[in-house]
Amino acid sequence: LGEAGELGRPRAGLLASQLRALLDGRGAVPVDPRMDDPLYAGEVLPLKVHDHLREYRRDDAFVLGPMTEDYATDRERAGAVLEQIRQRTYEYTSPGPFGRAVEEARELARWGDTDGAWRVLVAAVPEWEPYREDHVAPFGLLGDPLLGPLITPERGRQLLMTPRAGQAGAGPAPVVEGETVRDGLAWLTHRQHRIELRRDAYRFVLVEGIRPEVLAERFGTGPLELVASERDLWDLPFAREQGRRGPVARIGALDGWSFAFESAHRPGFDRSRLTHPGTELSLGTRAVTVWWEPGLFHFACAEDGQQRYTFTVHEAERHRTGTIPDELSPDHLFPDPAGPAIDLSDESRALDAIAATFGVSLPQFALDHGRLPTLPTHPWLRPPAPGGTEARLTFTRHR
């Protein structure tokens, strides 16, 4: 296509740019910016907005189009798409069976099943319908706040290699990933180089057999809010008001367990003031709670509103309640009397044991790269007793 473009073929640049978009996750597609053209409005504009926001550009004129009288209506419609993607409420659409698959995949991705969402998408690619003959692939997916993060360069290449538009016999059948190997919990010990994924601490609650919306009703101090990635959390207004507003978790579900996951700062563990959120959340079911900070590992299991057993390893101190199964004994998981190992091997062993005992998992891709609904939650710690003091540290990232 590059050679064809050099020889003056007018469509070569349009075709090549669509391929690059899916292989690189970004790029400009040369289509006349008219909102009455479904290729521009449904595919090119979401990609353009995606790049615009990703590069933190301030001049929206790049997205809104020419400031002319005859383009005023198109600027207004483009502005609406820009605001939807900025607020992470935009939903990519496509005609026909592939469009229905997009809706199904989005609902799976919304709660963290990103692998399931991708399987639905790639299985439907053979039925994808282009808007016109030089429309190569549904690259507008990249602008969807929930589905865009799923399209890695490898998956973009797989999507492009899948025969479609009635040419199912012209090449290999789509590769649909087999049964997913669940991530478990120990992946949380894999430290990331990206600053927004360098979790100084994390804590989560897993509740069996309830929908994430029910978990949100029980644990939230308000309704579910914007979907967000770890990176988005740095920029959301409440991230700068965390001390005043309180904890915010991301909500999802996997393998019959719903979860509330919070990370990226050190909330300051205090065993004497712990509210044990899993206890109330376990009404009619059971819940598992984990809180990790350097030198600290806290675990609790509750069932039907009652604590069954807990343990806390905080440096050289150990506390336990209830009858703890041998496989979850803190003396077995944390054999060093000085406390959790610096190399995180004890943390990894404890997370593996919890995952195996309860059959639970947290979705790594969704928590590291995807977006999940956010929820302001009830505090994990009670206020200090009268006359007591509390120290709070606030970390601010500077670009």
Stockholm file with secondary structure:
# STOCKHOLM 1.0

chainA/1-399         LGEAGELGRPRAGLLASQLRALLDGRGAVPVDPRMDDPLYAGEVLPLKVHDHLREYRRDDAFVLGPMTEDYATDRERAGAVLEQIRQRTYEYTSPGPFGRAVEEARELARWGDTDGAWRVLVAAVPEWEPYREDHVAPFGLLGDPLLGPLITPERGRQLLMTPRAGQAGAGPAPVVEGETVRDGLAWLTHRQHRIELRRDAYRFVLVEGIRPEVLAERFGTGPLELVASERDLWDLPFAREQGRRGPVARIGALDGWSFAFESAHRPGFDRSRLTHPGTELSLGTRAVTVWWEPGLFHFACAEDGQQRYTFTVHEAERHRTGTIPDELSPDHLFPDPAGPAIDLSDESRALDAIAATFGVSLPQFALDHGRLPTLPTHPWLRPPAPGGTEARLTFTRHR
#=GR chainA/1-399 SS CHHHHHTTCTTHHHHHHHHHHHHHSCCCCCCCCCTTSHHIIIIIHHHHHHHHHHTTCCCTHHHHCCCCGGGHHHHHHHHHHHHHHHTTCCCCCCSHHHHHHHHHHHHHHHTTCHHHHHHHHHHHGGGCCCSSTTCCSCGGGGGCTTTGGGCCHHHHHHHHHSCCTTCGGGSCCCCCCCSCCCCCSGGGGSCCSSGGGCCSCEEEEEEETSCHHHHHHHHBSSCCCCEECHHHHHHSGGGGGHHHHCCEEEEEEETTEEEEEEESSCCCCCGGGBCCHHHHHTTTSEEEEEEEETTEEEEEEEETTEEEEEEEEETTEEEEEECCCGGGCHHHHCCCTTCSCTTSHHHHHHHHHHHHHHTCCCCHHHHHTSCEEEEEBCCSBCCCCTTCCCCCCCCCCCC
#=GC SS_cons         CHHHHHTTCTTHHHHHHHHHHHHHSCCCCCCCCCTTSHHIIIIIHHHHHHHHHHTTCCCTHHHHCCCCGGGHHHHHHHHHHHHHHHTTCCCCCCSHHHHHHHHHHHHHHHTTCHHHHHHHHHHHGGGCCCSSTTCCSCGGGGGCTTTGGGCCHHHHHHHHHSCCTTCGGGSCCCCCCCSCCCCCSGGGGSCCSSGGGCCSCEEEEEEETSCHHHHHHHHBSSCCCCEECHHHHHHSGGGGGHHHHCCEEEEEEETTEEEEEEESSCCCCCGGGBCCHHHHHTTTSEEEEEEEETTEEEEEEEETTEEEEEEEEETTEEEEEECCCGGGCHHHHCCCTTCSCTTSHHHHHHHHHHHHHHTCCCCHHHHHTSCEEEEEBCCSBCCCCTTCCCCCCCCCCCC
//
